[in-house]
Amino acid sequence: MSNVMKEYFLDLDRAAKDPARKVAWCTSVGPAEILRAMGFEVFFPENHGAMLGATRVCMETIPVANAHGYSPEICSYLTSDIGAYIKGITPLTKAFGIEEIPRPDVLVYNTNQCKDVMHWFEYYASEFSAPIFGIHPPTNLPEIKPEYIDDVARQFEALIHFLEPVIGHPMNRESLKTTVALSLEATNLWSEVLNLAQAVPSPMTFFDSTIYMGPIVVLRGTEIAVKYYKDLLGELKEKIQENHAAVPEENKRIYWDGMPVWGRLRDQSNIFKENKACVVASTYCNSWIFSDFDPEDPLPSMARAYIKIFINRNDQYKEDYIERMVRDFKIDGVIFMAARTCPNNSNSSYNLPRKLKDKGIPTIIIDGDLCDLRCYSDEQSTTLIEAFLETI
């Protein structure tokens, strides 16, 4: 894992310094397959934001963005990242010796997650005088209608025409089919990996998955991601055969809804381990399962996959989805993380926890944030989680 991610970032750094290569920035649930098929090396600012959160460097950089007019109430990936850029620092320096993030030749975003990514990418398009293209799908969907797929597929086609002058030649459609096929294989393997946590005891936890997910976010459409998940799947199957428990003496199984608190992964993992509870499934890590990809029908299948994601669905869909997960993973209780700066990926505000509780599924809400630890209380969260685990 370390080697895969290291080489990915080092190659991005080399590409940014090579006039013959092109770098595209992309949102994490954006059309990376199109970019890779057209020869771009792809950088994901949200991944950089998560690194800033996990290393807690964000606590130095969020206030810088706030001082430059960005509200503390908006996405802390955005404020962490823009603050780091203004401050001239990156966790890539300590991790890999990379002095700065790769400069973009083009920026491509998709508002299937939220509109904050639009403001985020527009800032950098202005800073770097780089061309920018946005995909704007329908949102909060109860169902996926054919006209929605047609709409987004046409936007993908327009993106290709927008990018062809940047690379200087037409897109190779066979290359797109190959890239989508690799993405499909990797995402199916990732789905298999996550589903292995249905085993009792589970060989992995949600906190493991937040690390394992790196390649499916930043290396979709590559053979490297496919090989990584084949290897990981094999190792986890061996653990199941050996009856290995990620949490020794596991006796409670938890579902985590919402974002990770990146700066407290280890601390939270220890809380559950000490209470013999395993967080076996999550909404977040499943966000990169795109089983609708079809190499023979790339753009419409990508459109379906990218608008179908959990964060882009209505509350009834989310309620039914979590119920299925509770059943399939033998879940004893659901923890909702209400992220202060990420309302789109916080599902506790519109009565969903109460609805699940009325169906006999224990739930609890903890306050926090993906990056900004000023919104998270260690003492309060620990008390709430331990009391919840004792109750169930």
C-alpha positions, 0 to 999 in steps of 0.5 A, a space after each residue: 500500500 505504501 509503495 503504491 501510493 508513494 509511486 503514484 505521488 512521485 509520478 504525479 510530481 514527475 508529470 507536473 515537471 515534464 512539458 510532454 505530460 499533462 496533469 488533470 485535477 478531478 473530484 474523487 467521484 468524478 470521471 477519472 476514466 475519461 481523463 486517464 483514457 486521454 492520457 492525463 495523470 490525475 490528481 485528486 484534491 479531496 485525497 490531499 484534503 484527507 491527508 491534511 486531516 490525517 496528519 492534522 496539518 489542517 489545524 494550521 491551514 484551515 484558519 489561513 483559508 478562513 482569514 482569506 474569506 472562506 467560511 469555517 462552515 464550508 467543506 474542511 477539505 476545501 479550507 484545509 487544502 486552499 489554506 495549505 496552498 496559500 501557506 505553501 505547504 503540503 504533507 507530501 513533503 514529509 511523506 515523499 519529499 515532494 515540494 508542492 502539489 502538481 500544477 494542473 493543465 485542466 480541472 474537472 469537477 462533478 457536483 454529484 457530491 456537493 457544490 463546494 467542489 465547484 467553488 474549490 476548483 474555480 479558485 485553482 482555475 483562477 490561480 493557475 489560469 487553467 481551463 475548467 469543466 464542470 459536470 452538473 448532474 441531477 441530485 437527491 434522486 429517489 430513482 435513476 431515470 433514463 433522461 438523467 443518464 442521457 443528460 450526464 452522458 451528453 455532459 461527458 461527451 462535451 467534456 471529451 470535446 473540451 479536452 481534445 484541444 488540451 491534449 492536441 488530438 482526438 480521444 481514442 475510444 478504445 482506450 476509454 473502453 480499456 480504462 473503464 474495464 480496468 475501473 470495473 474490475 478494480 471496483 468489483 474487487 473493492 466491493 468483494 474486499 468490503 463484503 468480506 467484513 460480513 464474516 464473523 469475526 470480521 478480518 478488517 474494520 472501517 478504520 482499516 478500510 479508510 486506508 485500503 481505499 486509497 487506490 480505488 480513489 486515486 488509481 481507478 482505471 489502472 492495472 495497479 489498482 486491480 493488482 493491489 485489490 487482488 492481493 488484498 482480497 487474497 490476504 483477507 481471505 487467508 485471515 478469514 480461513 485462520 479465523 483472524 479477528 480484527 477486533 479480538 473477542 469481537 462481540 458487537 458489530 457497528 455500522 458507521 454512517 458519514 465521514 471519517 474523523 481523519 485526525 482521530 482514526 487511531 483513537 477511535 479505532 482503539 475505543 471500539 477495540 477496547 470495547 470488543 466492538 468492530 465497525 464492520 461497514 460504512 457508507 463512506 468506503 462504499 462510495 467507490 463501488 461502481 458496478 454499473 460500469 460497462 466497457 462496451 457502453 462507457 459514457 452512459 454506464 459511467 453516467 449511471 454509476 456516478 449519479 447512482 452514488 449514495 450521497 446523491 440519493 433521497 432519504 428513503 433510498 438511504 434508509 432502505 440501503 442502511 437497513 440492507 447493510 444492517 441485515 447483511 453485515 449482522 449489525 448491532 447498532 448504527 453510529 451517525 457522524 454529523 460532520 459540521 462542514 459536510 452536511 451533504 455526507 451527514 445523514 442524521 439531520 432529517 430524522 433518519 436515525 429515529 426512523 431506524 430506531 423505530 424499526 429496532 435498530 439502535 442508533 446514536 449521533 456524534 458531532 465532529 468533522 472530517 478535518 476540523 478538530 475544533 468541531 470534535 470533542 474527544 471526551 464527549 465522543 468517547 463517552 457517547 460511544 462507550 455508553 452506546 456500546 454498553 447499551 446495545 
